[in-house]
């Protein structure tokens, strides 16, 4: 016969605290002194204590599981966001299950079935390209839900986004101040509010400067589409002297076409600005000037909003927009008086 299972009472005795304190530590309660948390966890590891999550679920009526739904992870921004969001929810005592969904009816129905079967306490929909039908089905299910980095003109859905209009406007104003006038926009997706807002910001800056866009092309946030549209733009008689690209994933492909296929120099021949500040943007290979999404603040707001809706089903939906920041690197001509953003350490 194996050794007896270590209990919270054993951990409490060895750590010199009460049993309720041990229970609060493993339910990740904020009411426990950090020093006690560290001591209890160290003792638990030494004794080999394993928290009984099944019992915790039965006692509370919650599964302590969150479903995060994505369309794809090719865009590096979403990989970083998924990692950080998972960590934030783990700290609050929730495990995370990731689901991948396309936009077909069958895939939407299958994801909803999986979420209901897994009895998740809440859902984060975290891709721009997820369909409105999926959002509607999640709402109908009654499971608390927050849209992350995906805006939608629905007052009954909670959402957290960057200030996409202001980000698009700021990027375009930067290009105009640098002396560019033949500016093209490789846009996101006309069915995604994020892409629409970035495009609207671009158009507002151009109109304020009395300029007409050389082009504004819907690229569906897809790298291969942006690369194909770049080839078309530079096959015309009048070519762009600057490109504002609606996300970094597309901008990396655009830079490849400009440098490797067309033999152009960036930013001497053409400036490029992206959007997101995905991890690869700071690589020397790309050194991409881009609008940084305020990821830490967006993660914090999403976690707090979702947990509020889980604890209070009558919690009113919220819409949070957080300002981003233009990160000045080496792919765009820099206006007089401005400088590269200091390298992150």
PEFEN-V672782 format. One record per residue. N is the residue number from 1. RES is the residue in three letters. PSI is psi in whole degrees, -180 to 180 (* if undefined). OMEGA is omega in degrees with one decimal (999 if undefined). D_FIRST is the distance of its C-alpha to the first C-alpha in Angstrom with 2 decimals. Layout:
BEGIN
N & RES & PSI & OMEGA & D_FIRST
N & RES & PSI & OMEGA & D_FIRST
END
This chain:
BEGIN
1 & UNK & 138 & -178.5 & 0.00
2 & UNK & 170 & 179.6 & 3.82
3 & UNK & 155 & -178.1 & 6.71
4 & UNK & 148 & 179.6 & 8.83
5 & UNK & 134 & 176.7 & 11.56
6 & UNK & 134 & -177.5 & 14.78
7 & UNK & 174 & 176.5 & 17.60
8 & UNK & -28 & 178.3 & 21.37
9 & UNK & -39 & 177.5 & 21.59
10 & UNK & -44 & 179.7 & 19.65
11 & UNK & -43 & -179.0 & 22.00
12 & UNK & -45 & -179.3 & 24.99
13 & UNK & -45 & -177.8 & 24.43
14 & UNK & -31 & -178.1 & 24.10
15 & UNK & -10 & 179.8 & 27.07
16 & UNK & 34 & 177.7 & 29.22
17 & UNK & 175 & 179.0 & 29.94
18 & UNK & 159 & 177.5 & 29.43
19 & UNK & -41 & 176.8 & 26.69
20 & UNK & -33 & 177.4 & 29.48
21 & UNK & -43 & 177.8 & 30.58
22 & UNK & -43 & 179.5 & 27.24
23 & UNK & -41 & -180.0 & 27.43
24 & UNK & -35 & 178.4 & 31.00
25 & UNK & -44 & -175.2 & 30.14
26 & UNK & -5 & 168.2 & 27.76
27 & UNK & 6 & 177.5 & 30.27
28 & UNK & 40 & 177.8 & 32.75
29 & UNK & 140 & -179.8 & 35.11
30 & UNK & -6 & -174.8 & 38.31
31 & UNK & -3 & -177.8 & 38.52
32 & UNK & 135 & 178.4 & 36.12
33 & UNK & 132 & -177.2 & 37.76
34 & UNK & -36 & 179.1 & 37.17
35 & UNK & -40 & 177.5 & 36.31
36 & UNK & -38 & 178.3 & 33.53
37 & UNK & -47 & -178.7 & 32.27
38 & UNK & -42 & -179.1 & 32.12
39 & UNK & -44 & -179.2 & 30.35
40 & UNK & -43 & -178.7 & 27.71
41 & UNK & -36 & 178.3 & 27.00
42 & UNK & -43 & 178.6 & 26.85
43 & UNK & -42 & -179.5 & 24.32
44 & UNK & -42 & 178.2 & 22.21
45 & UNK & -41 & -178.9 & 22.27
46 & UNK & -39 & -179.0 & 21.41
47 & UNK & -17 & -177.7 & 18.34
48 & UNK & 30 & -179.9 & 17.27
49 & UNK & 135 & 177.2 & 18.12
50 & UNK & 118 & -179.8 & 18.63
51 & UNK & 141 & 179.5 & 21.25
52 & UNK & 90 & -176.2 & 20.62
53 & UNK & -29 & 178.7 & 23.81
54 & UNK & -46 & 179.3 & 23.33
55 & UNK & -40 & 178.5 & 23.40
56 & UNK & -41 & 179.8 & 26.33
57 & UNK & -42 & -179.8 & 28.18
58 & UNK & -40 & -178.2 & 27.75
59 & UNK & -34 & -174.1 & 28.98
60 & UNK & -22 & -174.7 & 31.95
61 & UNK & 2 & 178.1 & 32.95
62 & UNK & 155 & 177.8 & 33.20
63 & UNK & -18 & -175.8 & 31.35
64 & UNK & 37 & 175.0 & 32.10
65 & UNK & 138 & 176.4 & 33.17
66 & UNK & 136 & 174.9 & 36.67
67 & UNK & 127 & 174.0 & 38.35
68 & UNK & 121 & -175.6 & 40.82
69 & UNK & 126 & -179.7 & 43.28
70 & UNK & 159 & 173.3 & 45.29
71 & UNK & -36 & 179.6 & 47.87
72 & UNK & 166 & 179.9 & 47.44
73 & UNK & 15 & -178.7 & 46.53
74 & UNK & -34 & 176.1 & 49.49
75 & UNK & 116 & -176.3 & 51.10
76 & UNK & -25 & 178.7 & 49.46
77 & UNK & -41 & -177.2 & 50.05
78 & UNK & -31 & 176.3 & 47.47
79 & UNK & -44 & 178.2 & 44.81
80 & UNK & -41 & -179.8 & 45.31
81 & UNK & -42 & 179.9 & 45.50
82 & UNK & -45 & 179.6 & 42.25
83 & UNK & -47 & -176.9 & 40.40
84 & UNK & -39 & 179.6 & 41.94
85 & UNK & -40 & 177.4 & 41.55
86 & UNK & -44 & 179.2 & 37.84
87 & UNK & -43 & -179.0 & 37.40
88 & UNK & -41 & 179.8 & 39.45
89 & UNK & -36 & 175.9 & 37.44
90 & UNK & -40 & -179.9 & 34.08
91 & UNK & -24 & 178.9 & 35.34
92 & UNK & 9 & 175.3 & 35.88
93 & UNK & 14 & -178.2 & 32.31
94 & UNK & 138 & 169.5 & 33.05
95 & UNK & 159 & -174.2 & 31.68
96 & UNK & 134 & 172.6 & 34.38
97 & UNK & 131 & -177.7 & 34.81
98 & UNK & 133 & 178.7 & 37.94
99 & UNK & 143 & 177.6 & 40.02
100 & UNK & 130 & -176.2 & 43.07
101 & UNK & 137 & 169.7 & 46.02
102 & UNK & -163 & -175.5 & 49.44
103 & UNK & 5 & 177.8 & 52.41
104 & UNK & 156 & -178.7 & 52.60
105 & UNK & -40 & -179.3 & 52.10
106 & UNK & -42 & -179.1 & 49.24
107 & UNK & -39 & 178.0 & 47.34
108 & UNK & -47 & -179.8 & 48.01
109 & UNK & -40 & -178.7 & 46.77
110 & UNK & -41 & 179.4 & 43.59
111 & UNK & -44 & 178.9 & 42.77
112 & UNK & -43 & 178.0 & 43.37
113 & UNK & -43 & -179.3 & 41.14
114 & UNK & -43 & -179.6 & 38.31
115 & UNK & -42 & 178.8 & 38.80
116 & UNK & -41 & -179.5 & 38.79
117 & UNK & -36 & -179.2 & 35.75
118 & UNK & -8 & 176.7 & 33.76
119 & UNK & 46 & 177.9 & 34.94
120 & UNK & 149 & 179.3 & 35.97
121 & UNK & -25 & -178.6 & 37.34
122 & UNK & 166 & -175.1 & 40.26
123 & UNK & 138 & 170.1 & 42.05
124 & UNK & 120 & 175.1 & 44.02
125 & UNK & 114 & -163.2 & 46.61
126 & UNK & 33 & 173.8 & 47.33
127 & UNK & 139 & 179.2 & 49.88
128 & UNK & -35 & -171.5 & 53.64
129 & UNK & 1 & 176.1 & 53.89
130 & UNK & 141 & -172.1 & 51.59
131 & UNK & 155 & 175.3 & 53.77
132 & UNK & -28 & 179.1 & 55.10
133 & UNK & -39 & 178.5 & 53.82
134 & UNK & -43 & 178.3 & 50.21
135 & UNK & -44 & -179.6 & 50.98
136 & UNK & -41 & -179.8 & 52.58
137 & UNK & -38 & 177.8 & 49.65
138 & UNK & -44 & 178.2 & 47.18
139 & UNK & -43 & -178.9 & 49.47
140 & UNK & -29 & -179.2 & 49.71
141 & UNK & -22 & -179.7 & 45.92
142 & UNK & 1 & 178.8 & 45.95
143 & UNK & 131 & 177.4 & 43.27
144 & UNK & 138 & -172.4 & 44.41
145 & UNK & 141 & 173.9 & 45.90
146 & UNK & 135 & 173.8 & 47.67
147 & UNK & 128 & 178.6 & 49.77
148 & UNK & 125 & -178.8 & 49.31
149 & UNK & 35 & 178.2 & 52.29
150 & UNK & 105 & 178.8 & 53.77
151 & UNK & 157 & 176.7 & 56.64
152 & UNK & 138 & -177.9 & 57.80
153 & UNK & 65 & -179.6 & 60.75
154 & UNK & 112 & -175.7 & 58.73
155 & UNK & -11 & -176.8 & 58.85
156 & UNK & 10 & 179.9 & 55.72
157 & UNK & 131 & 175.9 & 53.36
158 & UNK & 143 & -177.5 & 51.97
159 & UNK & 151 & 176.6 & 52.49
160 & UNK & 123 & 179.0 & 52.47
161 & UNK & 168 & 166.3 & 54.86
162 & UNK & 168 & 176.4 & 56.98
163 & UNK & 83 & -170.0 & 60.68
164 & UNK & -37 & 177.7 & 61.57
165 & UNK & -50 & -178.6 & 65.25
166 & UNK & -36 & 178.0 & 65.81
167 & UNK & -45 & 177.7 & 63.87
168 & UNK & -39 & 179.6 & 66.07
169 & UNK & -44 & -178.0 & 69.17
170 & UNK & -42 & 179.4 & 68.30
171 & UNK & -43 & -177.6 & 67.67
172 & UNK & -40 & 176.7 & 70.97
173 & UNK & -37 & 177.7 & 72.96
174 & UNK & -45 & 179.1 & 71.72
175 & UNK & -40 & -179.4 & 73.06
176 & UNK & -42 & 178.6 & 76.35
177 & UNK & -28 & 179.0 & 76.80
178 & UNK & 0 & 175.5 & 76.33
179 & UNK & 8 & 179.6 & 79.38
180 & UNK & 145 & 178.1 & 77.86
181 & UNK & -23 & 178.5 & 79.70
182 & UNK & 74 & -172.2 & 78.56
183 & UNK & 130 & 176.2 & 75.05
184 & UNK & 151 & 179.3 & 72.84
185 & UNK & 118 & 171.9 & 69.60
186 & UNK & 97 & -167.6 & 66.81
187 & UNK & 172 & -180.0 & 65.27
188 & UNK & -99 & -175.0 & 61.85
189 & UNK & 127 & -174.4 & 61.78
190 & UNK & -15 & 178.4 & 64.23
191 & UNK & -1 & 178.9 & 61.56
192 & UNK & 125 & -175.5 & 59.37
193 & UNK & -34 & 176.9 & 60.64
194 & UNK & -49 & -179.8 & 59.47
195 & UNK & -41 & 179.3 & 61.71
196 & UNK & -44 & -179.0 & 64.55
197 & UNK & -40 & 178.4 & 64.45
198 & UNK & -41 & 177.5 & 64.52
199 & UNK & -41 & 179.1 & 67.45
200 & UNK & -38 & 175.7 & 69.24
201 & UNK & -42 & 175.8 & 68.89
202 & UNK & -49 & -178.0 & 70.39
203 & UNK & -38 & -179.6 & 73.26
204 & UNK & -43 & 179.6 & 73.97
205 & UNK & -40 & 179.4 & 74.34
206 & UNK & -45 & -179.3 & 76.55
207 & UNK & -40 & 179.8 & 78.79
208 & UNK & -29 & -180.0 & 79.15
209 & UNK & 0 & -179.7 & 80.39
210 & UNK & 28 & -177.9 & 82.74
211 & UNK & 149 & 173.5 & 80.95
212 & UNK & 135 & 177.0 & 80.11
213 & UNK & 140 & 175.2 & 76.84
214 & UNK & -34 & 176.4 & 77.48
215 & UNK & 154 & 173.4 & 74.67
216 & UNK & 104 & -168.5 & 71.70
217 & UNK & 130 & 176.2 & 69.38
218 & UNK & 116 & -177.6 & 66.27
219 & UNK & 6 & 174.5 & 63.62
220 & UNK & 21 & -177.2 & 60.63
221 & UNK & 23 & -176.3 & 58.63
222 & UNK & 131 & -177.0 & 58.26
223 & UNK & -46 & -176.4 & 58.81
224 & UNK & -34 & 178.0 & 60.52
225 & UNK & -44 & 179.2 & 62.88
226 & UNK & -38 & 178.5 & 63.87
227 & UNK & -43 & 179.4 & 64.58
228 & UNK & -41 & -179.5 & 66.78
229 & UNK & -31 & 176.4 & 68.66
230 & UNK & -43 & 177.6 & 69.26
231 & UNK & -42 & -180.0 & 70.92
232 & UNK & -45 & -178.0 & 73.15
233 & UNK & -39 & -175.8 & 74.16
234 & UNK & 5 & 171.7 & 75.24
235 & UNK & -4 & -179.7 & 77.15
236 & UNK & 167 & 179.0 & 79.52
237 & UNK & -43 & 178.3 & 82.87
238 & UNK & 115 & -175.0 & 81.74
239 & UNK & 157 & 179.3 & 78.34
240 & UNK & 150 & 168.7 & 76.13
241 & UNK & -2 & 176.0 & 76.30
242 & UNK & 148 & 178.1 & 73.03
243 & UNK & 128 & 168.2 & 69.95
244 & UNK & 117 & -174.0 & 67.65
245 & UNK & 133 & -167.5 & 64.47
246 & UNK & -12 & 166.5 & 62.19
247 & UNK & 163 & -176.2 & 58.91
248 & UNK & -36 & -180.0 & 57.87
249 & UNK & -43 & 175.9 & 56.19
250 & UNK & -39 & -176.3 & 59.68
251 & UNK & -35 & 178.1 & 61.43
252 & UNK & -41 & 176.9 & 59.58
253 & UNK & -38 & 178.2 & 60.94
254 & UNK & -44 & 178.7 & 64.37
255 & UNK & -38 & 178.1 & 64.48
256 & UNK & -44 & 179.4 & 63.60
257 & UNK & -48 & -176.7 & 66.53
258 & UNK & -47 & -173.5 & 68.96
259 & UNK & -48 & -170.7 & 68.24
260 & UNK & -38 & -176.7 & 67.24
261 & UNK & -41 & -174.1 & 69.24
262 & UNK & -10 & 177.7 & 72.26
263 & UNK & 27 & -179.0 & 72.61
264 & UNK & 155 & 177.7 & 73.09
265 & UNK & 132 & 178.9 & 72.43
266 & UNK & 121 & 12.5 & 70.27
267 & UNK & 9 & -175.8 & 71.59
268 & UNK & -44 & 179.8 & 75.04
269 & UNK & -36 & -177.7 & 75.73
270 & UNK & 136 & 176.7 & 73.38
271 & UNK & 149 & 179.1 & 71.02
272 & UNK & 131 & 172.9 & 67.61
273 & UNK & 134 & 177.4 & 65.46
274 & UNK & -162 & -179.0 & 62.05
275 & UNK & 128 & 175.2 & 59.75
276 & UNK & -44 & -166.6 & 56.11
277 & UNK & 55 & 172.5 & 55.79
278 & UNK & 156 & -176.0 & 52.91
279 & UNK & -38 & -177.4 & 51.23
280 & UNK & -15 & -177.0 & 53.41
281 & UNK & -31 & -178.4 & 56.58
282 & UNK & -3 & 176.3 & 56.60
283 & UNK & 145 & -179.0 & 56.14
284 & UNK & -32 & 179.3 & 59.29
285 & UNK & -39 & -176.6 & 59.72
286 & UNK & -50 & 179.6 & 60.31
287 & UNK & 50 & -167.4 & 61.17
288 & UNK & 126 & 167.3 & 61.58
289 & UNK & 130 & -171.0 & 63.46
290 & UNK & 163 & 174.8 & 61.56
291 & UNK & 118 & -177.8 & 60.88
292 & UNK & 125 & 170.9 & 57.53
293 & UNK & 137 & -176.5 & 55.41
294 & UNK & 72 & -169.4 & 54.04
295 & UNK & -49 & -179.0 & 50.39
296 & UNK & -44 & -180.0 & 48.69
297 & UNK & -37 & 178.9 & 50.76
298 & UNK & -40 & 178.2 & 50.24
299 & UNK & -47 & -178.8 & 46.44
300 & UNK & -45 & -179.3 & 46.45
301 & UNK & -40 & -180.0 & 48.77
302 & UNK & -47 & -179.7 & 46.79
303 & UNK & -47 & -179.1 & 43.46
304 & UNK & -42 & -178.6 & 45.16
305 & UNK & -44 & -178.9 & 47.12
306 & UNK & -44 & -179.3 & 44.20
307 & UNK & -33 & 175.9 & 41.99
308 & UNK & -40 & -179.9 & 45.03
309 & UNK & -31 & 177.2 & 45.43
310 & UNK & -42 & -177.7 & 41.76
311 & UNK & -23 & -179.3 & 42.03
312 & UNK & 99 & -175.7 & 45.48
313 & UNK & -14 & 178.1 & 46.29
314 & UNK & 8 & 179.1 & 49.95
315 & UNK & 129 & -176.9 & 50.16
316 & UNK & 140 & 178.3 & 53.42
317 & UNK & 145 & -180.0 & 53.33
318 & UNK & 152 & 173.1 & 54.37
319 & UNK & 119 & -178.5 & 56.07
320 & UNK & 126 & 173.8 & 55.67
321 & UNK & 129 & -176.0 & 57.79
322 & UNK & 128 & -178.6 & 57.25
323 & UNK & 141 & 175.3 & 59.99
324 & UNK & -165 & -177.2 & 59.33
325 & UNK & 135 & 175.3 & 61.06
326 & UNK & 120 & 179.1 & 63.22
327 & UNK & 113 & -174.5 & 61.85
328 & UNK & 114 & 176.2 & 64.82
329 & UNK & -135 & -168.4 & 64.09
330 & UNK & 5 & -175.6 & 66.21
331 & UNK & 0 & 179.1 & 66.81
332 & UNK & 139 & 175.3 & 69.41
333 & UNK & 136 & -175.2 & 72.73
334 & UNK & 125 & 179.1 & 72.51
335 & UNK & 154 & 178.7 & 75.24
336 & UNK & 136 & 176.9 & 77.39
337 & UNK & -11 & 178.0 & 75.93
338 & UNK & 164 & -177.1 & 72.27
339 & UNK & 163 & 174.6 & 69.76
340 & UNK & 145 & 173.7 & 66.49
341 & UNK & 138 & 179.9 & 63.41
342 & UNK & 139 & -177.5 & 61.83
343 & UNK & 134 & 178.6 & 59.01
344 & UNK & 143 & 177.7 & 55.56
345 & UNK & * & 999 & 53.43
END
